[in-house]
Amino acid sequence: MDATLMRALAAAARAFAEEIERDLPADPERGAALPAPGTPQSMLEVLRSVAGINDDQARGANDEEI
């Protein structure tokens, strides 16, 4: 994957994370507020959540499709 595409994907993920996290309440399971929008921790949290949803709903590509 070329560097320009990787930068574009990273920027899109950051923007996605910021939009999703806007005005969300604290996470009751963790007992703490979500990471600040725009931080690497927030992007990781959003991507981890999306991966969990995809796994729970059997979405996404399987190893053969990849």
PyMOL commands that set and color helices and strands:
alter all, ss='L'
color gray80, all
select helices_A, chain A and resi 3-21+40-56
alter helices_A, ss='H'
color red, helices_A
deselect
rebuild
show_as cartoon
